[in-house]
């Protein structure tokens, strides 16, 4: 950002109990007729953090965001913002602001008029509203754009106007609904970095919705992964990527190869994991003895020409693609018939399609999950 506001002053420490969560869901469900879009969801969001609701289409993440905003009301359960029960309050009574996927800018109003709109509607005088709006426009790098119409801005600039309009109201919670989906890939990376920087500098509490795993990993303090209206896993980006709790998370967060394995515990922590004819010693993570699956990231596999050594699996390259900084191979394992995706650094003489290879697994990138 071209100009950053100073951090908001923090309250002095007292002997009282800690402040309530910025957002709290207590056993919240939302039904649309016979369909439960959100099912018994509970979580809390600490002030000053960015938490992402992530999941495939239809998982309930947008319905959950709309429940926070007050655009929908729960069928069951309670919603608290800053310790206040807002379950039955309207959106206007909740002190939250939302940046929509479409930005929802008024096309006939200038940038300044768009950012001032909420302030003027709440009764603030024009001069004061414009001063506040100018400050926020400078914060998002749009000083000097005040007189332009939305049609005269790029997609990234329109998105920044929408953010300025939301934060000028200084809400308790700022909501983002798929804010980068209308941007091209390069601009998306830059704008998501801007959002993260702004959130940290202004100590904002943000609830962010996306279906893009990379975007979620890049911007979040915490990620809540949803599927079919329920929370599947809740943790830091590193937790979800390196320690998925189940097959769905391993497959959804980044690319993962899933291999059928047999597990036999050797002590309270470690287990012998049989993958075809190979054997690995890995943490069993309380997965029961017997059939299980091994999630392995593509970059944690390596290839070389046969014959396979100890702990390696024989296979054959089905496809090979040059992607600039690395080669991407699809390899079919001889023993299991399983297809693997392997990412190897680009070599001067890459392996060719049809080549017989030995596949080695890096135990540091392999995680046992229930079958």
Secondary structure, 3 states (H helix, E strand, C coil): CCCCCCCCCCCCCCCCCCCCCCEEEEEEEEEECCEEEEEEEEEEECCCCEEEEECCCCCCHHHHHHHHHCCCCCCEEEEEECCEECCCCCHHHCCEEEECCCCCCCCCCEHHHHHHHHHHHCCCCHHHHHHHHHHHHHHCCCCCCCCCEHHHCCHHHHHHHHHHHHHCCCCCEEEEECCCCCCCHHHHHHHHHHHHHHHHHCCCCEEEEECCHHHHHHHCCEEEEEECCEEEEEECHHHHHHCCCCHHHHHHCCCCEEEEEEEEECCCCEEEEEECCEEEEEECCCCCCEEEEEEECHHHEEEEECCCCCCCEEEEEEEEEECCCEEEEEEEECCCCCEEEEEEECCCCCCCCCCEEEEEECHHHEEEEEC
